[in-house]
Amino acid sequence: MKIILAPMEGVVDHTMRELLTMSGQYDLCVTEFVRVVDQVYKPPFFHRICPELRQGGKTRSGTPVRVQLLGQHPGWMAENAAAAAALGSPGIDLNFGCPAKTVNRHRGGAVLLQEPETLYQIVKAVRDAVPKTSEVSVKMRLGYENTDLAVDCARAIESAGADMLTIHARTKIEGYRPPAHWHLIHDIRQQVSLPIVANGDIWSRADAKRCREVSGCDDIMIGRGALCLPNLVDVIRKDAAAMTWPEVCDLLIIYASFRRDAHGRGYLPSRIKQWFSYLKRQYPEALPAFEKIKRLQQLDEITAMIRLCS
Ligand SMILES: Cc1cc2nc3c(=O)[nH]c(=O)nc-3n(C[C@H](O)[C@H](O)[C@H](O)COP(=O)(O)O)c2cc1C
């Protein structure tokens, strides 16, 4: 079983990837999406999105981190893919699942699930632009408004030469509303032969087991669940005990110090507060702790309060 840490724009940045891959054994991470319109990004841009490129495309604990691109023009996508691969990204991931209105309005993300031929052109251009040894993976939803074209999309992606396809088991209009339709991943799997990774609403070991049974997939991707329970990956893989609240507090403190190290000049209290909104789902202690830090702005104050709450 492979377990992949989901890309999450504005949430799973490189410090979060460091922390989560330190807390459990992932097979792969995917960066937040890089929006490709009509230019080829220069190395400093890719290094900012994926600082791991400076250390062989891996987190400090050795998990590969793949750059994700989002865009609609095969040519620009191909050139950016080639640039990221040349900088050492271990493969390229393509985002055809983003539901954001502004992105969709400009023909990026999930809206392209209405155009299997365009998916084919993009995946093919990227496949041809990167070395054969570089994996090209794709992430899609079940569709835009409905699931009618799901199989056509998967077939287009496969015939364009993708090596792996992750399916977030909802349409665009379903947003993040439960349930995820794992059984529809199973139906798609019957029609294609490339490796499929199941994604959506895996919050526990039991969910992972059921998702794998229902979808028929060996491999899974976890996103929000990994933020709610920071060692979810090891809970799933090794039946490890859930991380305790004091252990989570230690992680929060390391997270704060990582941010200071990475940026030198500062730290974003909003990111740590944002993480509490996920932790609340798993830990009853998170809500009262959040109440105590929510108005604090200084790193040292926040860290001291987290220590007190641990
Ligand atoms: C805040 C947020 C940001 C996301 N950003 C991305 C992204 O940059 N690229 C992408 O392919 N998916 C993105 N996703 C979708 C997730 O990767 C994942 O498919 C989705 O959350 C379902 O998985 P989960 O139930 O395990 O969270 C994002 C989801 C959330 C909630």
The ligand as a Gaussian input file, in Angstrom:
#p B3LYP/6-31G(d) Opt

LIG

0 1
 C       -7.577000      23.758000       1.814000
 C       -7.414000      22.767000       0.686000
 C       -6.485000      23.016000      -0.301000
 C       -6.332000      22.097000      -1.372000
 N       -5.384000      22.334000      -2.324000
 C       -5.188000      21.428000      -3.326000
 C       -4.151000      21.601000      -4.298000
 O       -3.363000      22.571000      -4.258000
 N       -4.033000      20.666000      -5.270000
 C       -4.882000      19.584000      -5.350000
 O       -4.736000      18.767000      -6.254000
 N       -5.826000      19.377000      -4.431000
 C       -6.005000      20.259000      -3.422000
 N       -6.951000      20.030000      -2.466000
 C       -7.725000      18.768000      -2.489000
 C       -7.032000      17.706000      -1.618000
 O       -5.779000      17.349000      -2.172000
 C       -7.891000      16.442000      -1.497000
 O       -8.147000      15.939000      -2.783000
 C       -9.225000      16.683000      -0.793000
 O       -9.045000      17.465000       0.389000
 C       -9.909000      15.366000      -0.411000
 O       -9.062000      14.584000       0.399000
 P       -9.249000      14.526000       2.014000
 O      -10.693000      14.170000       2.280000
 O       -8.280000      13.453000       2.456000
 O       -8.914000      15.878000       2.544000
 C       -7.136000      20.929000      -1.415000
 C       -8.069000      20.693000      -0.399000
 C       -8.219000      21.596000       0.650000
 C       -9.236000      21.292000       1.734000

